[in-house]
Amino acid sequence: MKQWMMFVMVLVLSACSSTTTTKLYQLPVDHNAVSSVSGKTGGAQKLLWVSQISVPDFLAGSGVVYQTSDVNYVVAKQNLWASPLDQQLRDTLVANLSTALPGWVVSSQPLGNDQDSLSVVISGFQGRYDGQVVVSGEWLLNQKGEYTRRPFSVTLPQQGDGYDAMVKGLAAAWQQEARSIAAQLQAQH
């Protein structure tokens, strides 16, 4: 009987305790906008390999990051990235560049000897205390031995409250930077 009472007590206490739900986030990609190139077009295709996306340690963990002041960052424990952030950034950059660069083949895998390569170092990818999202860093483009290096910083207002709105805002800022990279690539070709 004592065991039965102990079991009921544990059950009642566990029912009264608050449960926290872990939420997983994935950067959205507009799959309808992703272009595909099959076969050769009229001229030689331009090839771009997105070789690397690097993120600092504070962003490399599984928690979504929120900046609470000019010097303080909080890594969420219940709001997590569904897959590693560097992988998500690379996949969405490939998709966004594929859309913005018709006639190009953009890949996260090496494409051969006649490819341009792009690497990106992210220094900021977080929501901020003032209702903004921040995406910053620099990218390096290697076009047949000629290098172009560009810093970037995109700050957009977050549209709504909460982590869902923050992740959508971060995705929009990252997409904006992808369009900027595409414009630079088109200007150089």
Secondary structure as GFF3:
##gff-version 3
##sequence-region A 1 189
A	DSSP	alpha_helix	2	16	.	.	.	ID=ss1
A	DSSP	beta_strand	23	25	.	.	.	ID=ss2
A	DSSP	beta_strand	46	54	.	.	.	ID=ss3
A	DSSP	alpha_helix	57	60	.	.	.	ID=ss4
A	DSSP	beta_strand	63	67	.	.	.	ID=ss5
A	DSSP	beta_strand	73	81	.	.	.	ID=ss6
A	DSSP	alpha_helix	85	100	.	.	.	ID=ss7
A	DSSP	beta_strand	104	107	.	.	.	ID=ss8
A	DSSP	beta_strand	116	128	.	.	.	ID=ss9
A	DSSP	beta_strand	132	143	.	.	.	ID=ss10
A	DSSP	beta_strand	146	157	.	.	.	ID=ss11
A	DSSP	alpha_helix	162	188	.	.	.	ID=ss12
###
